[in-house]
Amino acid sequence: MLADYAVRVERTRGRRHPEPPHPYRNEFQRDRDRVIHARSFRRLENKTQVFTARVSDHFRNRLTHTIEVAQISRTIAEQLGLNVDLAETLALVHDIGHPPFGHAGEKALDAAMRKHGLFFDHNLHALRIVEDFELRYAAFRGLNLTFEVREGIIKHSRDYSAEQHPELSEYLLDQKPPLEAQLIDLTDEIAYNTADLDDGYEAEVLTVAQIRENVPAFERAYQVAETRYPQAIEKLKFNEALKRFFNQLVTDLMNHTRERVAKAGVKTLDDVRSHPERLAAFSPAMDAERRRAKEFLYANLYYSPELRADKERAEVVVGELFEFWMSHPEELPRSYQAKAKEEPLARIVCDYVAGMTDGFIAEQHGKFLGDRG
Ligand code: MG
């Protein structure tokens, strides 16, 4: 049962290149399937989330993180009467524009671009991927996704101003995105904050005592686990506590968003779009808990000495390769050399680097710059 404020697939603004309907899949289901079958989606498997895969096969990579975001998004969308197919598609595509080496790679690529007066933004890059780089159809470039999916790619995590981004003017920049898109930024937060506690503990960078001391919601959940399972080993108490914290985040986001929609008197999709602020939100109390977890992870995991070497290597590899191709564009693949005739070389080098997996960029660095990383 779709709520009145949900996106209705039969009212989609459609695709750039009109296509006949499919006999049994609706337009958002087709978009979901196009994302799943895209090369850039498959490459997520070999892109770092937080830990490089060589540490352990159990840690998340960008693909498994993406699947977790899709799981949470589907659950909440269904409970709120939103369009589950659209929410799932937006979750599956939300990290498709991420470069290799996780956050460090993203920062390094942006820094390299800024030296040439440009910048890197993974949402804008994701749009370039689905609009241009994916080559699957004889009739057009890109995946030819519906308007609502392209809009969600751009707007799920931030607002872009029309003055700064005239090229995005078709995406209704003066309006908020539908709730299906608003959700993704927050389900992403739930997924990585809990998963990074999990992987950080598994990697023995974080201890249970340390998490209990710094993340109050986890501490309360751990106390419940201890009371219920006093004999259990620490790892299983940890799992019970994390599961409880995870569940509280999901439930809170769902309930508080529902409440905000009701309080705002929002009835239709147009109401969602024209509301002055985003309606998908955690309650203030839960948002404070989420922030505590996030701040803890920044201080103790993302900037930990254990991950510093990975970060430094990412900066070296991305930075050096970027400058190498800027001064040796003849070493770029031919298709990129051709593109450099239409757009600044730095943008083309950026596109090439951003699409790479951790494995491929390391190999390229070895090939062109010796393995100095
Ligand atoms: Mg993400």
Boltz pocket constraint, residues with backbone or C-beta under 6 A from the ligand:
constraints:
  - pocket:
      binder: B
      contacts: [[A, 65], [A, 69], [A, 94], [A, 95], [A, 188]]
      max_distance: 6.0
